[in-house]
């Protein structure tokens, strides 16, 4: 069996929030999802108010990875909100977190795929 073992979503969310606080990138839960099997979206709020939404995925080898779901550059609040709303309609078990992140990078270890 390849890939990283799956961690329950609620536990992962708690860990990410602690890492954000420790890293000076405070975060909050915008929407609670399924505590066991929910997916996660992460909204990163940059210094000029620009946002980036990261979507959790699995790479071809089964490793946890993240993609910039709203594109490579920052987007406005309306664009980020519309993306999150579409994903929540598609997956009602989804968690949504937001972190203050001047450089639009997550406070947790993340393999970003383009």
Residue frames as qw, qx, qy, qz and C-alpha x, y, z in Angstrom:
[[0.000, 0.890, 0.456, 0.000, 0.00, 0.00, 0.00],
 [0.456, 0.211, -0.002, 0.864, 1.50, 3.33, -1.03],
 [0.135, -0.703, -0.211, -0.665, 0.88, 6.85, 0.16],
 [0.024, -0.279, 0.545, -0.790, 0.47, 8.59, 3.45],
 [0.144, -0.411, -0.881, 0.185, -1.96, 7.10, 5.97],
 [0.164, -0.622, -0.349, -0.682, -5.17, 9.10, 6.13],
 [0.142, -0.110, -0.595, 0.783, -5.69, 11.21, 9.23],
 [0.000, -0.716, -0.693, 0.080, -9.21, 12.05, 10.40],
 [0.217, 0.676, 0.225, 0.667, -10.16, 15.49, 9.14],
 [0.428, -0.871, -0.134, -0.201, -11.01, 16.93, 12.56],
 [0.773, -0.472, 0.101, 0.412, -7.61, 15.91, 13.94],
 [0.586, 0.269, 0.248, 0.723, -5.81, 17.34, 10.90],
 [0.019, -0.831, -0.232, -0.504, -7.70, 20.65, 11.27],
 [0.601, -0.796, -0.033, 0.068, -6.68, 20.93, 14.95],
 [0.757, -0.211, 0.201, 0.585, -3.04, 20.29, 14.02],
 [0.409, 0.520, 0.291, 0.691, -3.10, 22.87, 11.20],
 [0.224, -0.900, -0.172, -0.331, -4.60, 25.54, 13.48],
 [0.704, -0.650, 0.074, 0.277, -1.93, 24.88, 16.15],
 [0.682, 0.048, 0.270, 0.678, 0.84, 25.11, 13.55],
 [0.185, 0.745, 0.285, 0.575, -0.65, 28.37, 12.26],
 [0.437, -0.893, -0.067, -0.088, -0.68, 29.90, 15.75],
 [0.770, -0.428, 0.187, 0.435, 2.89, 28.73, 16.35],
 [0.581, 0.216, 0.365, 0.695, 4.02, 30.16, 12.99],
 [0.026, -0.426, -0.099, 0.899, 2.39, 33.57, 13.50],
 [0.257, -0.042, -0.601, -0.755, -0.25, 32.77, 10.87],
 [0.373, 0.111, 0.692, -0.608, -3.44, 32.59, 12.92],
 [0.246, -0.095, -0.788, -0.557, -6.25, 30.55, 11.48],
 [0.495, 0.079, 0.496, -0.709, -9.91, 29.85, 12.05],
 [0.229, 0.261, 0.921, 0.175, -12.51, 27.34, 10.98],
 [0.301, 0.108, -0.174, -0.931, -14.94, 29.00, 8.57],
 [0.809, 0.002, -0.203, -0.552, -16.96, 25.83, 8.10],
 [0.471, -0.319, 0.804, -0.175, -16.96, 22.55, 10.00],
 [0.632, 0.247, -0.586, -0.442, -17.08, 19.44, 7.87],
 [0.941, -0.191, -0.249, -0.129, -17.26, 15.74, 8.62],
 [0.416, -0.785, 0.451, -0.084, -14.87, 15.08, 11.55],
 [0.794, -0.186, 0.560, 0.144, -13.78, 11.72, 10.17],
 [0.645, 0.224, 0.589, 0.432, -13.80, 11.82, 6.39],
 [0.261, 0.926, 0.201, -0.187, -14.28, 15.44, 5.31],
 [0.652, 0.396, 0.089, 0.641, -12.01, 17.07, 2.78],
 [0.345, -0.700, -0.163, 0.603, -10.33, 20.42, 3.48],
 [0.402, 0.748, 0.155, 0.505, -10.10, 23.76, 1.69],
 [0.508, -0.506, -0.182, 0.673, -7.64, 26.33, 3.01],
 [0.234, 0.911, 0.188, 0.284, -8.13, 30.03, 2.31],
 [0.610, -0.219, -0.103, 0.754, -4.92, 32.05, 2.64],
 [0.058, 0.968, 0.242, 0.019, -5.30, 35.80, 3.18],
 [0.674, 0.226, -0.026, 0.702, -2.31, 37.80, 1.91],
 [0.329, -0.350, -0.240, 0.843, -0.93, 41.17, 2.93],
 [0.108, 0.060, -0.240, -0.963, -2.77, 43.25, 0.31],
 [0.615, 0.187, 0.363, -0.675, -6.08, 41.45, 0.91],
 [0.590, 0.334, -0.609, -0.411, -5.47, 39.04, -1.96],
 [0.776, -0.213, 0.494, -0.328, -6.60, 35.47, -1.35],
 [0.401, 0.336, -0.809, -0.267, -5.59, 32.03, -2.52],
 [0.849, -0.176, 0.241, -0.437, -7.66, 28.89, -1.97],
 [0.084, 0.401, -0.909, -0.070, -5.81, 25.60, -1.56],
 [0.878, -0.022, -0.080, -0.471, -7.65, 22.40, -2.32],
 [0.502, -0.408, 0.760, -0.068, -6.59, 19.10, -0.75],
 [0.829, 0.385, -0.259, -0.311, -5.91, 16.27, -3.17],
 [0.818, -0.300, 0.458, 0.177, -3.88, 13.10, -3.59],
 [0.153, 0.661, -0.582, -0.447, -0.93, 13.00, -5.97],
 [0.764, 0.294, -0.484, -0.310, -0.51, 10.16, -8.47],
 [0.461, 0.217, -0.812, 0.284, 1.52, 8.22, -5.88],
 [0.567, -0.550, -0.611, -0.053, -1.16, 8.64, -3.19],
 [0.398, -0.151, -0.379, 0.822, 0.62, 11.36, -1.22],
 [0.024, -0.853, -0.443, 0.275, -1.37, 14.25, 0.27],
 [0.372, 0.094, 0.240, 0.892, -0.88, 17.34, -1.88],
 [0.110, 0.741, 0.386, -0.538, -2.46, 20.76, -2.37],
 [0.391, 0.368, 0.454, 0.711, -3.27, 22.76, -5.46],
 [0.040, 0.304, 0.146, -0.940, -3.97, 26.48, -5.78],
 [0.300, 0.494, 0.815, 0.036, -7.57, 26.00, -6.79],
 [0.197, 0.898, 0.274, -0.283, -8.15, 29.67, -7.59],
 [0.623, 0.733, -0.048, 0.271, -5.07, 29.90, -9.83],
 [0.732, 0.087, -0.262, 0.623, -1.42, 30.85, -9.36],
 [0.150, 0.319, -0.175, 0.919, -1.99, 34.46, -8.30],
 [0.072, 0.266, 0.646, -0.712, -4.08, 36.13, -5.59],
 [0.110, -0.505, -0.674, -0.527, -7.81, 36.60, -6.15],
 [0.250, -0.358, 0.171, -0.883, -10.40, 38.89, -4.57],
 [0.346, -0.028, 0.742, -0.573, -12.83, 37.97, -1.80],
 [0.725, 0.306, 0.084, -0.612, -15.75, 37.47, -4.21],
 [0.641, 0.419, -0.611, -0.204, -13.79, 34.99, -6.36],
 [0.120, 0.244, -0.897, 0.347, -12.58, 33.03, -3.33],
 [0.481, 0.079, 0.564, -0.667, -16.07, 32.94, -1.79],
 [0.757, 0.345, -0.166, -0.529, -17.62, 31.77, -5.07],
 [0.497, 0.359, -0.790, -0.017, -15.07, 28.94, -5.38],
 [0.084, -0.118, 0.850, -0.507, -15.65, 27.81, -1.78],
 [0.615, 0.183, 0.318, -0.698, -19.45, 27.93, -2.22],
 [0.730, 0.353, -0.438, -0.388, -19.26, 25.76, -5.36],
 [0.369, 0.289, -0.865, 0.177, -17.09, 23.19, -3.61],
 [0.274, -0.030, 0.716, -0.642, -19.35, 23.06, -0.53],
 [0.738, 0.244, 0.028, -0.628, -22.37, 22.44, -2.78],
 [0.682, 0.365, -0.615, -0.155, -20.43, 19.58, -4.40],
 [0.600, 0.005, -0.728, 0.332, -19.12, 18.17, -1.07],
 [0.459, -0.746, -0.120, -0.468, -21.22, 18.97, 2.04],
 [0.858, -0.427, -0.159, 0.237, -18.63, 17.23, 4.29],
 [0.573, 0.498, -0.120, 0.640, -15.96, 19.81, 3.41],
 [0.476, -0.674, -0.212, 0.524, -14.02, 21.76, 6.04],
 [0.381, 0.771, 0.063, 0.506, -13.01, 25.35, 5.23],
 [0.599, -0.555, -0.155, 0.556, -10.12, 26.99, 7.12],
 [0.322, 0.886, 0.008, 0.334, -8.67, 30.47, 6.73],
 [0.709, -0.383, -0.077, 0.587, -5.17, 31.61, 7.69],
 [0.066, 0.971, -0.142, -0.183, -3.53, 35.02, 7.70],
 [0.814, -0.080, 0.357, 0.452, -0.56, 34.49, 5.39],
 [0.037, 0.819, -0.169, -0.548, 1.36, 37.46, 4.04],
 [0.006, -0.469, 0.736, 0.489, 3.16, 35.31, 1.44],
 [0.802, 0.180, -0.128, -0.555, 0.12, 33.13, 0.59],
 [0.474, 0.251, -0.841, 0.069, 1.89, 30.01, 1.86],
 [0.762, -0.485, -0.333, -0.271, 0.28, 27.61, 4.34],
 [0.297, -0.726, 0.511, -0.351, 1.57, 27.36, 7.93],
 [0.853, -0.188, 0.477, -0.091, 1.73, 23.57, 7.66],
 [0.262, -0.341, 0.773, 0.466, 3.98, 21.34, 5.58],
 [0.675, 0.540, 0.353, -0.358, 2.33, 21.12, 2.17],
 [0.421, -0.037, 0.674, 0.606, 3.34, 19.70, -1.17],
 [0.393, 0.654, 0.137, -0.632, 1.97, 22.28, -3.60],
 [0.505, 0.169, 0.711, 0.460, 1.27, 21.04, -7.12],
 [0.154, 0.427, -0.142, -0.880, 0.71, 23.44, -9.98]]
